[in-house]
Amino acid sequence: MSEAKVSQKEPKEAHDELKFNTTPNIITLVRMGFVPIVVAMLFVKDPTWDVAAALVFAVASITDFFDGYLARTRNQETVYGKLLDPLADKFLVVSALIMLQEMGRIHPVIVMLLICREMAITGLRALASAEGLIIGASGSAKLKTTTQMVAIPFIMGQTLFGIPLFMAGQVLLYISLAISLWSAKDYIVDFFVAVREKRRVKQSERRVVREARLAARAARLEAKAKKGPTPF
């Protein structure tokens, strides 16, 4: 029954992966546009503006779900989206972390560890791309992002409607740091496993080609021997 349903499924319409003005890409650009707004609000250093910055950050974080969801469901995944979506997330999170550190709400070591982790994984992805490999986001990495997206506005707002959020944000941030370091380990292991497998496949293919060439050469020599010496 399931096979019949699959066979009747209509193929997705072809789309241009170099098209820029798609809805997911526009949403991603809007998220990037929220970054200077959040930073400017935090520069005011006023409790009311801090809460406003937290709310804007939360809205920007929610858009991260919608652009990916729309890109997948509407078959609108593009080269630009694959580049801009992770950049928008990093711009938003890193800018907020630096501002909160400058405001004395996050320890500098935490910020350095989180930013260095992001730089390391970005470099690893670039190296993987050069090897012809694609390393997808792991489950722990997605959990890390979700935890950060909740922790940061809690630390920004500190309190909301009389509810203390600062300590909860600090705990979540430390949890996100632990997940970040753990997921970095997953990325590194997956990368070297994929590279080792690719090397093994390449060596196997080369061996098959070499054996095929030797077999073809042996066949030619055998055929030539059967024909006997060439008469003069």
SEVEXKOL-988331 format. One record per residue (C-alpha): x negated, z, y negated; residue in three letters; residue number from 1. Coordinates in steps of 0.2 Angstrom, whole numbers, always signed. Layout:
N
     u     w     v rest  nr
     X     Z     Y  ALA NUM
...
This chain:
232
     u     w     v rest  nr
    +0    +0    +0  MET   1
   -14    +5   -12  SER   2
   -23   -12    -8  GLU   3
    -8   -22   -13  ALA   4
    -7   -13   -29  LYS   5
   -25   -16   -33  VAL   6
   -23   -35   -29  SER   7
    -8   -37   -41  GLN   8
   -18   -29   -55  LYS   9
   -21   -41   -69  GLU  10
   -39   -42   -75  PRO  11
   -43   -35   -92  LYS  12
   -44   -48  -106  GLU  13
   -61   -53  -110  ALA  14
   -67   -46  -127  HIS  15
   -82   -49  -138  ASP  16
   -94   -34  -136  GLU  17
  -102   -39  -153  LEU  18
   -86   -37  -162  LYS  19
   -88   -23  -175  PHE  20
   -71   -21  -183  ASN  21
   -63   -12  -169  THR  22
   -52    +4  -170  THR  23
   -65   +14  -160  PRO  24
   -79    +9  -171  ASN  25
   -69   +12  -187  ILE  26
   -65   +30  -180  ILE  27
   -84   +33  -177  THR  28
   -88   +27  -194  LEU  29
   -75   +39  -201  VAL  30
   -83   +53  -191  ARG  31
  -100   +49  -199  MET  32
   -92   +49  -216  GLY  33
   -87   +67  -213  PHE  34
  -105   +73  -212  VAL  35
  -109   +73  -230  PRO  36
   -92   +81  -234  ILE  37
   -96   +95  -222  VAL  38
  -113   +97  -229  VAL  39
  -107   +97  -247  ALA  40
   -94  +110  -243  MET  41
  -107  +122  -235  LEU  42
  -118  +120  -251  PHE  43
  -105  +128  -261  VAL  44
  -108  +144  -251  LYS  45
   -90  +151  -254  ASP  46
   -80  +158  -240  PRO  47
   -65  +147  -244  THR  48
   -76  +131  -244  TRP  49
   -84  +137  -228  ASP  50
   -67  +138  -219  VAL  51
   -63  +121  -227  ALA  52
   -80  +114  -220  ALA  53
   -75  +122  -203  ALA  54
   -59  +113  -203  LEU  55
   -66   +96  -208  VAL  56
   -79   +98  -194  PHE  57
   -66  +102  -181  ALA  58
   -56   +86  -186  VAL  59
   -72   +76  -185  ALA  60
   -76   +83  -168  SER  61
   -58   +78  -162  ILE  62
   -61   +60  -167  THR  63
   -75   +60  -154  ASP  64
   -62   +60  -141  PHE  65
   -51   +47  -148  PHE  66
   -64   +33  -151  ASP  67
   -71   +35  -133  GLY  68
   -53   +35  -126  TYR  69
   -47   +20  -136  LEU  70
   -63   +10  -132  ALA  71
   -60   +13  -113  ARG  72
   -41   +11  -112  THR  73
   -40    -4  -124  ARG  74
   -55   -13  -117  ASN  75
   -64   -12  -134  GLN  76
   -81    -6  -129  GLU  77
   -94   -14  -140  THR  78
  -113   -14  -142  VAL  79
  -111    -6  -159  TYR  80
  -100    +8  -152  GLY  81
  -113   +12  -139  LYS  82
  -125   +14  -153  LEU  83
  -115   +23  -166  LEU  84
  -105   +35  -156  ASP  85
  -119   +46  -150  PRO  86
  -128   +44  -167  LEU  87
  -112   +50  -176  ALA  88
  -111   +66  -164  ASP  89
  -130   +70  -167  LYS  90
  -128   +67  -186  PHE  91
  -113   +79  -187  LEU  92
  -120   +93  -176  VAL  93
  -138   +92  -182  VAL  94
  -133   +92  -200  SER  95
  -122  +107  -197  ALA  96
  -135  +117  -188  LEU  97
  -148  +114  -202  ILE  98
  -136  +120  -215  MET  99
  -130  +135  -205  LEU 100
  -149  +140  -202  GLN 101
  -152  +138  -221  GLU 102
  -137  +149  -224  MET 103
  -145  +162  -212  GLY 104
  -131  +161  -199  ARG 105
  -142  +154  -185  ILE 106
  -159  +158  -180  HIS 107
  -172  +144  -184  PRO 108
  -178  +145  -166  VAL 109
  -161  +140  -159  ILE 110
  -160  +126  -171  VAL 111
  -177  +119  -166  MET 112
  -173  +120  -148  LEU 113
  -157  +111  -149  LEU 114
  -164   +97  -160  ILE 115
  -180   +95  -150  CYS 116
  -169   +94  -134  ARG 117
  -159   +80  -143  GLU 118
  -175   +71  -148  MET 119
  -182   +72  -130  ALA 120
  -166   +65  -122  ILE 121
  -165   +51  -135  THR 122
  -183   +46  -131  GLY 123
  -179   +47  -112  LEU 124
  -164   +36  -114  ARG 125
  -175   +24  -124  ALA 126
  -188   +24  -110  LEU 127
  -174   +22   -97  ALA 128
  -167    +7  -106  SER 129
  -184    -1  -106  ALA 130
  -184    +1   -87  GLU 131
  -168    -8   -86  GLY 132
  -159    +9   -82  LEU 133
  -143   +17   -90  ILE 134
  -142   +36   -89  ILE 135
  -124   +41   -92  GLY 136
  -119   +58   -99  ALA 137
  -119   +72   -86  SER 138
  -104   +84   -84  GLY 139
  -115   +98   -90  SER 140
  -120   +87  -106  ALA 141
  -102   +85  -110  LYS 142
   -99  +103  -108  LEU 143
  -113  +107  -120  LYS 144
  -106   +95  -133  THR 145
   -89  +103  -131  THR 146
   -96  +121  -133  THR 147
  -106  +116  -148  GLN 148
   -91  +108  -156  MET 149
   -81  +124  -155  VAL 150
   -96  +136  -159  ALA 151
  -101  +128  -175  ILE 152
   -84  +128  -184  PRO 153
   -82  +147  -179  PHE 154
   -99  +151  -187  ILE 155
   -95  +141  -202  MET 156
   -78  +149  -205  GLY 157
   -83  +166  -199  GLN 158
   -65  +172  -201  THR 159
   -48  +163  -200  LEU 160
   -32  +171  -204  PHE 161
   -40  +188  -202  GLY 162
   -47  +184  -185  ILE 163
   -66  +186  -183  PRO 164
   -74  +171  -176  LEU 165
   -92  +173  -181  PHE 166
   -98  +183  -166  MET 167
   -88  +172  -154  ALA 168
   -96  +157  -162  GLY 169
  -114  +165  -159  GLN 170
  -110  +168  -141  VAL 171
  -104  +150  -138  LEU 172
  -119  +143  -147  LEU 173
  -131  +153  -135  TYR 174
  -121  +147  -121  ILE 175
  -122  +129  -127  SER 176
  -141  +131  -129  LEU 177
  -142  +137  -111  ALA 178
  -132  +122  -105  ILE 179
  -142  +110  -116  SER 180
  -158  +115  -108  LEU 181
  -150  +114   -91  TRP 182
  -143   +97   -94  SER 183
  -159   +91  -100  ALA 184
  -166   +95   -83  LYS 185
  -153   +85   -75  ASP 186
  -157   +70   -87  TYR 187
  -175   +71   -82  ILE 188
  -172   +73   -64  VAL 189
  -160   +58   -64  ASP 190
  -172   +48   -73  PHE 191
  -186   +50   -61  PHE 192
  -175   +48   -46  VAL 193
  -168   +32   -53  ALA 194
  -186   +25   -58  VAL 195
  -192   +30   -40  ARG 196
  -178   +21   -32  GLU 197
  -180    +6   -43  LYS 198
  -199    +5   -39  ARG 199
  -194    +7   -20  ARG 200
  -182    -8   -21  VAL 201
  -194   -19   -30  LYS 202
  -208   -15   -17  GLN 203
  -195   -19    -3  SER 204
  -190   -35   -12  GLU 205
  -208   -40   -14  ARG 206
  -212   -36    +4  ARG 207
  -197   -47   +10  VAL 208
  -203   -62    -1  VAL 209
  -221   -60    +5  ARG 210
  -215   -60   +23  GLU 211
  -204   -75   +20  ALA 212
  -219   -84   +13  ARG 213
  -230   -80   +27  LEU 214
  -216   -85   +40  ALA 215
  -214  -101   +31  ALA 216
  -232  -104   +30  ARG 217
  -234  -100   +49  ALA 218
  -219  -112   +53  ALA 219
  -228  -126   +43  ARG 220
  -244  -123   +53  LEU 221
  -235  -123   +69  GLU 222
  -226  -139   +65  ALA 223
  -242  -147   +60  LYS 224
  -250  -141   +76  ALA 225
  -236  -149   +87  LYS 226
  -238  -165   +78  LYS 227
  -256  -166   +84  GLY 228
  -271  -173   +74  PRO 229
  -268  -186   +61  THR 230
  -273  -203   +67  PRO 231
  -286  -212   +57  PHE 232
